[in-house]
Amino acid sequence: MNIDKAVLAFAGVMILLSVGIVYFISPWGLVLTAFVGLNLMQASFTGFCPAAKVFGMLGFQAGNAFK
């Protein structure tokens, strides 16, 4: 798995987690959804993603979007 796929998988898990928080705990879980969405948007414009940096440090191979 490369960094690009890891970032997408991580974002998907975070979105599903926030859905669970909203359903079982509190509607404030939508803040997590908004944060993930905004982070994905800014990463598409700037090319910087904190999660990609972490996955790179963990030894994941570089992808096309994040190196």
Number of C-alpha atoms within 10 A of each C-alpha: 9 17 24 20 16 18 20 14 12 15 18 13 12 16 20 13 15 23 18 14 16 17 11 10 11 12 13 11 18 15 12 17 19 13 13 17 14 12 16 17 13 12 16 12 8 8 13 16 16 11 17 26 15 13 18 17 10 10 10 18 15 16 14 8 13 19 15
